[in-house]
């Protein structure tokens, strides 16, 4: 990921996982996290991935990088408060001055998290959950519900990315309508 301060980074984690995270841990969490300047969401951090002190077995870690200078008082309050929540896993500064701060939380929906890792977006949530977490007119909603209206754009992306000319709509009938995060892991891992 190429993170720049004061700029939100969009990736598949922010599109498909963050809405569930924000709405699943109650009103206080939702209010507090929405007050932060979130730089990016991710599913890993190369700095800690091989460190034996960070063993998240039986957990579904989601990484939230915040800019503490953008909303200093709100960030300080959140960092103090979050450490006492049962879904908090760990936090650490990512730079010397402590401007960028990483917070690792246990994602609330294990099935959605695992299906996300598999690139099976349409299997992540039930239709009730999709309606709860996503707005109906968004691309994310359409990907999660396999809305066929996305197929022409997806074919165009396939042709551009893989230089393929012979893809038809009927070929994609049973396929997901977004690429799995593994196509470019660097977009999802810090």
Steps between C-alpha positions, in 0.01 A plus 500: 500500500615850429358702785498879504397699803166682475391273213275196538621188327231291328543127459288185516535480879349847536228418247387157619610464864502846659120562479439182702774589750365850555141387559557180697651606830224727621405866484786626719762330282333624182488856629862495619650341189311737269660793686851383403693575184548148368779484246447136401363158586696182437522132579866486596824684564832373362683650797338265750392201291800282591529619859407218742362755746214569258321168486137558405388136489122464511473873430416696188728802524407818320754781502384859530756775439407842637656845467521616862603855404187560293268463799737493795258508795256251345791266414640511853157428646442210260844345558443504877143366475557227239761318711226400744273343237493120467551516120820706532811299404791746490610851404829668419640819343632458147731801501732675744274795577194276549293667233404174334356251746399144421211339684435129460149377575337160480257517209146425625387268221734201452307363202514833315869537578587152374289537184671835437840327520374242248373775265143370531335837553148382421524245782624741767168621638134405506265727305383649832860583595568650157197727540613595851862586412486626140300752300304340219623730224872435561738281302582308820134406546484385139818292531373335819166416333658403165295761318535425129508870418873490593590231244581733204739708711656186648557359150667828403727477806586137419593595145718790615670315784559165331488597131215257427255556213263205505312544831122494476238588759387138514855399600469702822161373613645322804800725566555774756483850353812638664852366509620321813736701717775252410526658152691779671565419867694825541169687492373317810814446711695781662 
